Amino acid sequence: MSDDDRLGKIEDRNAILDLLVTYCHRIAAADVEGVLALFEEDAVVEVLGERYAGWDGLRALYAASLPVEPKPFLHNHLLDSLEGERARTRSVFEIRQQRDGQAESSIGCYEDEFLKRGGRWRFCRRVFQFY
């Protein structure tokens, strides 16, 4: 592998990590449209046995989550594969939120798939696996 190829992989890995962190900040800021901008238009999110597809489905999912003011935290990021314009990762998450005045937290794993288009990485699939 050439130095240019190695550098490209490092840059891609960092861009994917930045995408994951940006997602957390936008969720914490209740920025639904900002969150959607991180996803491909036909992306799919699966959580608690439900499947949300496309920006309309994702908008409904994320808008419904805002009343509990979720604050996600990422841990133990693992890049499973990075081949050309596609990548897969796993990250442990912790989500803290308030429901009816009571603090809640949950932990689990994000299983993510990404697509790079126009030099920019975006989510194309995200699965929440709760522990």
N, C-alpha and C positions, 0 to 999 in steps of 0.2 A: 504494500500500500504506500502510495506516495505521501510526501509531507502535505501536499494540497488536499489529498483525500482525508488524511487524519485531521487536519485543521477543519475541513468541512464537517466532519462528524462531531467534533468538539463544539463547533458553532451551532449545529443542529441540536445537539443534546442541551446546550445552554438555552436555546430558544424554546425548547419544549418545557424545560424547567421554569423558565420565565412565564410561559403560558399557564402552567399549573398554579404558580404563585399569583399571577394576575387574576385568575378565576377566583381564588380565595378572597382577594382584596375587593373585587367587584361584588361578590356575594355579601361580604360584610358591609359594604356601602349601599346595599339594596339597589344596585344598578342593573336592573334586568336587561335593558337594551345593551349595556356594556358586556354583560355575560353572553348574550346571544351573539355578539360580534366575535366571540372566541370559537364559535361553532360553525361548521359547514352548514349550508342551508338545509340539507337533507339529513342532518345528524340525528342520532338516536340516543336517548338516555333511558336506562332501565334502573328503577329504584322500587324496592318493596313489592316486587311482582308486577309492577306497572311499567308500561313502555310508552315513552313520549317521543314523537317523531316530528322532524322539521321545526322550523322556527316557531310556528304557531303552537305546536305541542310543548316545546321547551318553554315558551313564554308563559303558558298556563301553569306549568310545573313550578317555575321559579317565582312567578308572581304569587302563587298560593303559599310559598314557603316564607315570604317576607314578614307576615305577622308575628312569627316567633323569633325574628331577628337572628338568624343563624350566623355563627362566626366559625368558619372552618379553619382548621390548622392541618398542615401537611407534615408527614414524617416518613422516613425510610423510603424515599423515592428510588425505584428500580427501573432502569431502562431494559425491557425484555428484548426488543428488537428495533433496529434502525436500518432499513433497507431502502435506499433511494428516497422516494417521496412518501414513504409510509413508516410509521413507528408505533410501538406498543409499550405502555408502561404500567406499573402498579405503584400505588402510593397508599400508605396508611393515613387515614384521616381521623380527626377528632372534631366533632361539631358540638359547639356549646350554644345554647339558645334559652329563651324564656317562653314558657307557655302558661298562661293564666297566673302570672306572677311567680311561677316556680322555675328554678333553674333545672335544665336538662342537659345531658350530654350523651353522645353516642360515639362509637368508634367502629371503624371498618376499613375497607380497602376500596379505593377507586381502581378499576381496571379500565384503562383508556386506550383508544386507538386514535391516531392522528393522521392527517393528510397535509402535505405541503403543496400549496398552489401559489403561483406568483411569488415564490420566495418566502411565503408566510405559513407557519404551522397553525392548524386549527384542529379542534376535536371533531372526529366523525362518529365516535361511539364512546359512551361513558356508562359504566355499570357500577352501581353502588352495591358493595357486598358488606353487610353489617355483621359484626362479630357477636 
